[in-house]
Amino acid sequence: MEKLFIKVVFFLLLFQITAAQESLCVYKVNGTVTLNKKTKSLSKGMLIQKKDNIKLSSKSKLILIDDKGSVFALNKPGSYTFKTILTSKKNTESSALTAKYFSFIWSELTNEKKEKKAIAGVFRGNVLMKYPPNNASIEGLKIIFKWENDLETSQYLFICNLEDKLLLKIETKSNEMGFYLDNEIFENEKNLKWVVTNEEFPNLKNIPFYSFKTLTYDEYEQIIKEHQSLIDELNSLGLTQQEINEAFCEFYGICSEE
């Protein structure tokens, strides 16, 4: 009788979870994971719906997330329904911090914000800059600026200090450019801002800049120590060191150029 009661409670809880959960988003795939008995492989950012079934091949792994930041991890070969996926929810020690990070990633992957984030009054759709992100802190020997470019026309990279003094202007047809941090621009100024435009002579006071600052190695290490619990949890999920560095850059704006 007691076993029957436990089973009933389990299935009621599973029903409640499934009823509330509409979809999951693919966060990481290792190996071959296919959707609905097809040869189409899953990739980061794809959504798994209630009606879907997935299949993991041998030595494959899959991490999914939901809109609340919960994490679901599969690492055994076989077929999984949506309901069985929900039973693979991971328990994390610092769940609030981890949930906040993965909830942010959900929003980014599912594009819920859809360019609603304004930067200096201009929507993201008018901004070409990609990396470093706005308000980033950079550690390393160099910094590589990346932006959108169709590679057909010239674009212009501007770097200024926070007092709007122009320190560098370069014309290029590339979509990235690197500078060593021993360059006098970065040695003399720790807090800077940058922009890429299609105009050769824009009004720099009327366009959105991305700001950033440089960090010493000791400053970077201190910040990392303060977030060690999150790093440990990302490690336990199977993320590589590079993926963890990218996660910190994306979520906290703390970026390391190794």
C-alpha angles and dihedrals in degrees: 000000000000091000090051091051091051091050092050092050091048094052092045090053091046090051092051092049093047093046091054096043114076102171146354129216125224110242103170137004128193118184123347121335118167134194127233097345091301130124090243108116123218119247137185113291097024117131124232113209131201093261094052130104125195133198127209119205123214115298091009126135133195132192120192131180136198133215092268092056097255116151127220119191129191122185106156125088117251145078122299133194122208090259094053091047089059090059090062094069112147122234112220129192097223094034096161093058094042092046091052091053096047092044087057090049090050090055092048096047096045091043092228091156091055096194094312093129106104121210113197089336095308122107121240091251090073094048119093099186118107107164137062092030122229115288091011126162112216129204125182145066094291144010124227117204115208130188144158117278134158087212091231103093136039120264131190129231117204126187119189137169120244090266089063094252108152109235101169140012122181133176115216144158092207127096097226141032132186132211130185113238092232086072108118090242091065096034092058098039126044095177116056143149134216141194139180119210139173089229122088095206109026126165097258092201092061102049129079116257129195112227126211141165133208123241132204117234091253092052091050093048091051091054091048091052090054089059099041094123092060091046090053091052093048088050091052089055090057100256116155122234090255091052091049091050089051090048092054091047092049097043105030101020089238104137131181122200103204 
